[in-house]
Amino acid sequence: MSERILRLDKAGTPVEWLDWQAAAVLYARGLVTWTLGDVIYNLRGGMCRLTGDRSRLSLHSIIACDGIASPRRRTRPPLTNRALFRRDQHLCLYCGKPYPEALLTRDHIRPTSRGGKDNWLNVVAACRRCNQHKGDRLPEEINMELLALPYVPNMAEYLALINSHRIRGDQMAFLRSQFGKNSRML
């Protein structure tokens, strides 16, 4: 059982990925208010002493939950190299060549040594060669151009970025419907 379940808040905003055990707890506590997608797990429990019936629980691929929001809930996704490189489609945004994750670096458009922040709007994926060539200068100071502007992915995009190889079709269709207008993932 390795498929992840997409958790939404009751308004339908993506919140996080869950394993089947965490989802089963939400179902058992009565916090799942509505579901989408296919049933991906059918769990069987023990026998009821009074009726002799066996308990069953069907877990859907997308669940919306009521109650207290997750303590990990964020409005702005955390910046990680993996998510950054996937946002930029594994391309160096200076030379345009594709690279595997291991050969990409995080480049600060405005270097941190010059007051640049380490945030989604100031970083892009860059190959080592371009990153070293740029050094602690601004791109325009050495006639380098960005091939695309950086943007902050919304939570739907971020959840797709961090789990991109294990997303079911129904989950991806739901997430894609909520991608921002600047998304490169459409």
N, C-alpha and C positions, 0 to 999 in steps of 0.2 A: 504494500500500500504506500505508494510514493506520490500520488497526485495530490496537489495542494488545492485547498478550497479558498475561494475569494470571498473575503468578508467585506460587507458594506455596512454603512450605518443605515438607519431606517429610512433616510431620505434617498438612499441609493448612491451615496458617495463612497468610492473605494477607500478602504481603511488599511487592510493588511492581508497577507497570505497566512492561512492556518493549516496545520496538519490535521488529519482526521480525528485525532484524540481531542484536540482543543475544540473542534467543531462539534463533536459528540457532546461535550460538556455544555456548550451553548444550547444545543437542542434539548438536552435533559433538564436544564434549568428553565426552559420555556422562554429563552431570550430570542429565538429565531422568529421573526415576524413575517417574513416572506422569503421565497426562494425563486431562483431562476436556473435554467440549464438542466442538465441531465442528472439523474441519480448516479453517483459514482461509487458509493459504498453502501452496502446493505449489511448492517450489523445485527447480530442476534445476541440477546442477553439471556438471563436466567429465566426460570419458570416461576410464574406467579403462584404463590401458595394457595390463594383463594380460588383462582379460576383454572389453574393448570396451564394457562396460556404462556407461551414463550414471548418475551418482549423483543420487539424489532425496532430498528431505527434506520431510516433511509436518509443518507446524506447527499444533498445536492452540491453541484460544483460551485454555485454562487448562493450565498446566504446573506440576508439583511437582518441585523440584530438591533434589538431595543436595549434599553438600559444604559448603564454608564459607559461612556466612550473608553476605548482602549487607552491605557496610560502611554502607549507609544504613538498615539495619534498625532500627526503633524500636519500643518498646513503647507509647509515647504519641505520637500524631500531632502534627506541628508545627501551631501555631495561625497560620492565615492568614485574612485578611478573606474571601476567596472561600469557603473551607471553612466559616467561621463563618456567613456569610450563607446559605449553602446548608443548613447544619445548622438554622438558624432559619427556613428556608423562605421567605426574602426578606420576612419580616414584621418590622415594628418590634415588639419584644416588650413595648412600653409601650402604644402606641395600637392595635396589631393590624392596621394597614393594610399592604398589600403595596407593595413598592418595588423598582425595578430596583437592581442592585448599585451603580451609580454614585451613587445617592441614599441609600444606607445608610452608617452609621458604626458603629464598634466602641465600645460603651459599657461602661465598667468599673462594675459594680454597686457595689463599694466602690472609690471613686476611688483612683488611684495616689497622689494627693497626700495620701491618708489611710491609706496603707499597703496598699492593694489591689494584688494581683498581676495581671500580664498573662498569665492562663492561662484555659483552657477553662471552668473553674468560676466565673470572676469576670467573664466578658464575655458580652454579648448584642448582637444586631443592633438598631440603633435608628435611627429617622429623625433627620435633623438637628434638627428642631424639638424632639422629645422629649429628645434628647441635650443640646441647649443649655439647655432648661428645667431639666433635672436638674442640670446643672453639676457641681460637685464635692461634691454632697450624696448622702446615701444615699436610695434610693427612699422609704423609710418617713418620712423627714424632711419630704417634701413631698407625701405622700399619693399616690405613684405605686406601682402594683402591676405586678409582672412577670406576663405572661400564661402563661409557661412557665418552668420551672427550667432553668438551663444544665446541660449534662452533657459529659463527655469522650467523643467518639466512639471506638469501638474501631477497629483498623486496617481491618477490612472496611468499616465505614461511611465511614471517611476516604477509602479508595480509591474508593468510590462517589461521595463528595462531590466529589473533585477531578477526576473524569473522567465526571461524570454524563451528559453529552450524547453520549458515544461508547461506551457500554457495551453489549455484545451481550446478548441475552436470557439465554443460558446462563451468562454471567459474572455478570449481575445476580442470577440465581436462586441461584448459589453464594454470592455475597456476602451476599445477603439472609438466607440461612439462618444466617449468623454474626453478624447485627446484635445489639447489646445490647438488654436489656429496656427501656431508657429511650429507645431510638431513636424519632425522629419520622418516620423514613423507611420504616417498615413499611407 
